[in-house]
Amino acid sequence: MAAASAVARAARGGRGVHTSAGSLARILCADNVSPVCAQVFKDRGHHVVEWAGGLSPADLKAELPKYDGIVVRSSTNLTEDIFPHCPNLKIVGRAGVGVDNIDRSAATRHGVIVMNTPGGNTRAAAELTISLLASMLRQVPAAHISMREGKWERKAFTGTEMNGKVLGVIGLGSIGGAVARYAQAFGMKVLGFDPKTSAEDAAAMGVTLATVDEVLAGSDVVSLHVPGGPATKNMIDAGAIAKMRDGAYIVNAARGNIVDMSALRAALDSGKIAGAALDVYPEEPVTSEDARAVVDHPRVVPTPHLGASTEEAQVQVAKEIAEQMSDALAGTRFEGVVNAPFVGLTRDPAALPFLECAEALGSMLAQMAADSLPLSRIEVVFRGRTMQGDARYRDGLAGAVMKGALPHLRPDLSAGSINLLNAPHLAAEASIDVKVRSTDEARRAGVDVSAGDEYMNAISVRGFDAAGRMHQLAGSVIDGKPRIIGVDEWRGIRTFRPVRTVLLLNNIDRPGAVADVTAILAEARINVAAMGVARQAPGQPALCMLTVDERVPRTVRARIEALDQVSAVRSATFDKFETV
């Protein structure tokens, strides 16, 4: 079995597989990534092409359609317009941490996994940060230039010691945590902020956890270690700088757009900021007037994005990304996935049936509503320790429900173009609002959570049209297999497997009502494989559920609905044809 197909299976559908004869997948290694990357891929049986330097947009559009995966560093930019040209692309690997040069939203919309290597260059980036900090405090670069000019100016370069100073670390991930530990070896006290770090974890690093404002106000040196993006753009602006100590220092070896260059320039000119050490810039190479002025400022130590530029780090990230991508292509491990962390659930034997159940519920809901209820909103509620204890389920269930529903809601899409990654995005494009809640969250929001409440683990799906009319289904996993356990307001139904074709109808519970239905099916040569009835009392409305071996044509459904004792006939057909 081709390994490239494992990624498609992991995403439960999506793009077809493009492989070359005798190999598992075709991989393009760009940006002069270390040769060890290609060697790992070859050792795992993949066909690899190494591309010297970065690829231009024209190169990408011409070359990337031939490949299942690509490895990049920072030179090649995978922008939104590239992905539509790459129908075979399954996976993008970033040999490093930052993925600013990859449009993750576009990748996700096209069902492409994006991975990085968050730990491969930790030591290199942390060591550079400490080097920048020490060089800035001791004015090493300026003294170096002075010596080169034949001068001897000892008194001109009196510095400041690290010992006893307070370092504020904003972002306590792998790099920020390493910087905090290294700084303590120089006698620095460390304040830190990270919304994902607990006080206990911070204490284990020797860090006093604080708010951003407390870190800014309480630090002699502020070192930045947060990801780039809209949430952190210009995080250090004039307002943030105003909260810092007079004469404080800034170190940024994370992402260039974190610091407002205009504000930093003004703070350096005024003396509010005594110095800055920078390895990253809003645009690289530096072109803007403000950034150029900061780089040229006498109290700034600039380097040209050297954070990961050590021989050891380049070998490590190249090796790690090749191993991670190979594992993902084989469907065995999904470490470092940044746009779909839930994809690993698809290889978890305990989780997979719940994803299959969610997909079946989405498919059945959309098919039930096709004739009478154009869906504009879908709500998913999940209960049980299995799902509520793992944050990955929230996005995983949303993707699975919409993967099942979209082929019936968006006729412009083929089922093969939809997978767990891109399904929520494709739903948003169709103005379908998808909300996923745990039972507790739904209860607090005033949502009825009684569907499937007799089961420890259950998923309920409700679909609404613009007028607020609703269909509802509930499902669970019984003996390792998905089963439908609730339909609309009906309780205590005979559970059934979402396989073959399911025909649902309301009938009056009296002799001959169901017999008339089965007679029409028999006349149409449609065999009934299983049947169940949820009843209230003799002579009252009931719900009849039939699993049949064929699709039920619209004309046959119309004949059934024309029966005096029958109403609300709907059907759903599933790809699986298994024993009921």
Long-range contacts (C-beta under 8 A, 24 or more apart in sequence): 3-44, 3-45, 3-46, 3-326, 3-329, 3-330, 3-331, 4-68, 4-69, 4-90, 4-329, 6-328, 6-329, 6-330, 6-331, 6-332, 7-68, 7-90, 7-91, 7-113, 7-328, 7-329, 7-331, 8-90, 8-419, 9-331, 9-346, 10-328, 10-331, 10-334, 10-343, 10-346, 10-347, 11-111, 11-113, 11-340, 11-343, 11-346, 11-419, 11-420, 11-421, 12-346, 12-355, 12-359, 12-400, 12-403, 12-419, 12-420, 13-403, 13-415, 13-416, 13-418, 13-419, 13-420, 14-111, 14-416, 14-417, 14-418, 14-419, 14-421, 14-422, 15-87, 15-88, 15-89, 15-90, 15-110, 15-111, 15-416, 15-417, 15-419, 16-87, 16-88, 16-416, 17-68, 17-88, 17-90, 18-66, 18-67, 18-68, 18-87, 18-88, 19-68, 20-47, 22-47, 23-47, 24-329, 25-68, 25-69, 25-90, 25-329, 26-66, 26-67, 26-68, 26-69, 26-88, 27-67, 27-68, 27-69, 27-70, 27-71, 27-325, 28-63, 28-64, 28-66, 28-67, 28-69, 28-70, 28-71, 29-70, 29-71, 30-54, 30-55, 30-70, 30-71, 30-72, 30-73, 30-75, 30-76, 31-71, 31-72, 31-73, 31-74, 31-75, 31-76, 31-95, 32-73, 32-75, 33-71, 33-72, 33-73, 33-95, 33-314, 33-318, 33-321, 34-95, 34-314, 34-315, 34-317, 34-318, 34-319, 35-318, 36-315, 36-318, 36-319, 36-322, 37-71, 37-95, 37-318, 37-319, 37-321, 37-322, 38-322, 39-322, 40-318, 40-319, 40-322, 40-323, 40-326, 41-322, 41-325, 41-326, 44-322, 44-326, 44-330, 46-326, 46-329, 57-81, 57-82, 60-85, 60-86, 61-85, 64-89, 65-89, 68-329, 69-93, 69-325, 69-329, 71-95, 71-318, 71-321, 71-322, 71-325, 72-101, 72-102, 74-98, 74-101, 74-305, 75-101, 76-101, 77-101, 77-102, 78-102, 78-103, 78-107, 79-103, 79-106, 80-105, 80-106, 82-106, 83-107, 83-109, 83-110, 83-112, 84-110, 86-110, 86-112, 90-329, 91-115, 91-325, 91-328, 91-329, 93-321, 93-322, 93-324, 93-325, 94-321, 95-120, 95-314, 95-317, 95-318, 95-320, 95-321, 96-120, 96-121, 96-308, 96-317, 97-121, 97-125, 97-175, 97-308, 98-227, 98-228, 98-255, 99-338, 100-228, 100-229, 100-255, 104-338, 104-339, 105-425, 107-339, 108-339, 108-340, 108-421, 108-422, 108-425, 109-422, 109-425, 109-426, 110-422, 111-417, 111-418, 111-419, 111-421, 111-422, 112-421, 113-328, 113-334, 113-337, 113-339, 113-340, 113-343, 113-421, 114-337, 114-338, 114-339, 115-321, 115-324, 115-325, 115-328, 115-335, 115-336, 115-337, 115-338, 116-321, 116-336, 116-338, 117-316, 117-317, 117-320, 117-321, 117-324, 117-336, 118-173, 118-174, 118-336, 119-174, 119-320, 120-308, 120-313, 120-316, 120-317, 120-319, 120-320, 120-321, 121-307, 121-308, 121-310, 121-313, 121-316, 121-317, 122-174, 122-175, 122-178, 123-178, 123-312, 123-313, 124-307, 124-308, 124-309, 124-310, 124-312, 124-313, 125-175, 125-178, 125-253, 125-307, 125-308, 125-313, 126-175, 126-178, 126-179, 126-182, 127-182, 127-310, 128-253, 128-279, 128-303, 128-306, 128-307, 129-175, 129-179, 129-223, 129-225, 129-251, 129-253, 129-279, 129-307, 130-179, 130-182, 130-183, 130-186, 132-251, 132-253, 132-277, 132-278, 132-279, 132-301, 132-303, 133-162, 133-167, 133-183, 133-221, 133-223, 133-249, 133-251, 133-277, 134-162, 134-186, 135-277, 135-301, 136-249, 136-251, 136-275, 136-276, 136-277, 136-301, 137-161, 137-162, 137-221, 137-249, 137-275, 140-301, 141-301, 142-298, 162-186, 162-187, 162-188, 163-187, 163-188, 164-188, 164-189, 165-189, 165-220, 165-221, 166-190, 166-191, 166-218, 166-219, 166-220, 166-221, 167-191, 167-219, 167-220, 167-221, 167-222, 167-223, 168-192, 168-193, 168-210, 168-215, 168-216, 168-218, 168-219, 168-221, 168-222, 168-223, 169-193, 169-207, 169-215, 169-223, 169-225, 170-194, 170-212, 170-215, 170-222, 170-223, 170-224, 170-225, 170-226, 170-235, 171-224, 171-225, 171-226, 171-227, 171-254, 172-197, 172-201, 172-202, 172-205, 172-207, 172-225, 173-225, 175-225, 175-254, 176-223, 176-225, 177-205, 177-207, 179-223, 179-225, 180-205, 180-206, 180-207, 181-205, 181-206, 188-221, 191-215, 191-218, 191-219, 212-240, 213-243, 216-240, 216-243, 216-244, 217-243, 217-244, 217-245, 218-245, 219-244, 219-245, 219-248, 220-245, 220-248, 220-249, 221-248, 221-249, 221-250, 221-251, 222-248, 222-249, 222-250, 222-251, 223-250, 223-251, 223-252, 223-253, 224-250, 224-251, 224-252, 224-253, 224-254, 224-258, 224-259, 225-253, 225-254, 226-254, 226-255, 226-258, 227-254, 227-255, 228-254, 228-255, 228-256, 228-257, 228-258, 232-257, 232-258, 233-257, 233-258, 234-258, 234-259, 234-260, 234-263, 235-259, 236-260, 236-263, 236-264, 237-263, 238-263, 238-266, 238-267, 241-267, 241-272, 241-273, 242-272, 244-272, 244-273, 246-271, 246-272, 247-271, 247-272, 247-273, 247-274, 248-273, 248-274, 249-273, 249-274, 249-275, 249-276, 249-277, 250-275, 250-276, 250-277, 251-276, 251-277, 251-278, 252-276, 252-277, 252-278, 252-279, 252-280, 253-277, 253-278, 253-279, 253-280, 253-307, 254-280, 255-280, 256-280, 256-281, 256-282, 256-283, 256-284, 257-282, 261-288, 261-290, 261-291, 261-293, 261-294, 262-290, 264-294, 265-290, 265-293, 265-294, 265-297, 268-294, 268-297, 268-299, 268-300, 269-297, 273-299, 274-299, 275-299, 275-300, 275-301, 276-300, 276-301, 277-301, 277-302, 277-303, 278-302, 278-303, 279-303, 279-304, 279-305, 279-306, 279-307, 280-305, 280-307, 281-305, 339-421, 340-395, 340-399, 340-420, 340-421, 341-392, 341-395, 342-392, 342-393, 342-394, 342-395, 342-396, 342-399, 342-420, 343-420, 343-421, 344-392, 345-390, 345-392, 345-393, 345-396, 346-420, 350-386, 351-386, 351-390, 351-393, 351-396, 353-477, 353-480, 353-481, 353-482, 354-386, 354-387, 354-393, 354-397, 354-457, 354-459, 354-477, 354-482, 355-396, 355-397, 355-400, 355-420, 356-400, 356-482, 357-459, 357-475, 357-476, 357-477, 357-482, 357-483, 357-498, 358-396, 358-397, 358-400, 358-401, 358-404, 358-459, 358-461, 358-475, 359-400, 359-401, 359-403, 359-404, 360-404, 360-475, 360-482, 360-484, 360-498, 360-574, 361-401, 361-404, 361-459, 361-461, 361-473, 361-474, 361-475, 361-484, 361-498, 362-400, 362-401, 362-402, 362-403, 362-404, 362-405, 362-406, 362-461, 363-404, 363-405, 363-407, 363-408, 363-498, 363-572, 363-574, 364-404, 364-473, 364-484, 364-498, 364-502, 364-572, 364-574, 365-401, 365-404, 365-405, 365-461, 365-463, 365-471, 365-473, 366-404, 366-405, 366-406, 366-407, 366-408, 366-409, 366-463, 367-408, 367-570, 367-571, 367-572, 367-573, 368-471, 368-473, 368-504, 368-570, 368-572, 369-463, 369-465, 369-471, 370-408, 371-570, 372-570, 373-463, 373-465, 373-469, 373-470, 373-471, 374-465, 374-466, 375-405, 375-409, 375-432, 375-463, 375-464, 375-465, 376-431, 376-432, 376-433, 376-464, 376-465, 376-466, 377-432, 377-433, 377-434, 377-435, 377-463, 377-464, 378-402, 378-405, 378-427, 378-432, 378-433, 378-434, 378-435, 378-461, 378-462, 378-463, 378-464, 379-434, 379-435, 379-436, 379-437, 379-442, 379-447, 379-461, 379-462, 379-464, 380-434, 380-435, 380-436, 380-437, 380-459, 380-460, 380-461, 381-436, 381-437, 381-438, 381-439, 381-442, 381-447, 381-449, 381-451, 381-459, 381-460, 381-462, 382-436, 382-437, 382-438, 382-439, 382-458, 382-459, 382-460, 383-438, 383-439, 383-449, 383-452, 383-453, 383-455, 383-456, 383-457, 383-458, 383-459, 384-455, 384-456, 384-457, 384-458, 385-456, 385-457, 386-457, 387-438, 387-457, 387-459, 388-438, 388-439, 388-440, 394-436, 395-424, 395-436, 396-420, 397-436, 397-459, 398-423, 398-424, 398-434, 398-436, 399-423, 399-424, 401-434, 401-461, 402-426, 402-427, 402-432, 402-434, 405-463, 406-430, 451-486, 452-476, 452-485, 452-486, 455-485, 458-485, 460-486, 487-534, 487-543, 487-545, 488-543, 490-534, 490-543, 491-534, 492-534, 493-532, 493-534, 493-543, 493-545, 494-532, 494-533, 494-534, 494-545, 496-530, 496-532, 496-545, 496-547, 496-580, 497-547, 497-578, 497-580, 498-572, 498-574, 498-576, 499-547, 499-574, 499-576, 499-577, 499-578, 499-580, 500-529, 500-547, 500-548, 500-549, 500-573, 500-574, 500-576, 500-577, 500-578, 500-580, 501-547, 501-548, 501-549, 501-550, 501-551, 501-552, 501-571, 501-572, 501-573, 501-574, 502-545, 502-546, 502-547, 502-548, 502-571, 502-572, 502-573, 502-574, 503-545, 503-546, 503-547, 503-548, 503-552, 503-557, 503-569, 503-570, 503-571, 504-543, 504-544, 504-545, 504-546, 504-568, 504-569, 504-570, 504-571, 504-572, 505-543, 505-544, 505-560, 505-561, 505-566, 505-567, 505-568, 505-569, 505-570, 506-541, 506-542, 506-543, 506-544, 506-566, 506-567, 506-568, 507-541, 507-542, 507-544, 507-565, 507-566, 507-567, 508-539, 508-540, 508-541, 508-542, 508-565, 509-533, 509-535, 509-536, 509-537, 509-538, 509-539, 509-540, 509-541, 509-542, 510-538, 510-539, 510-565, 512-565, 513-563, 513-565, 513-566, 514-544, 516-563, 516-565, 516-566, 517-544, 517-546, 517-560, 517-563, 517-566, 518-546, 520-556, 520-559, 520-560, 520-563, 521-546, 521-548, 521-552, 521-556, 521-560, 524-552, 524-553, 524-556, 525-550, 526-550, 526-552, 526-556, 529-580, 530-580, 547-580
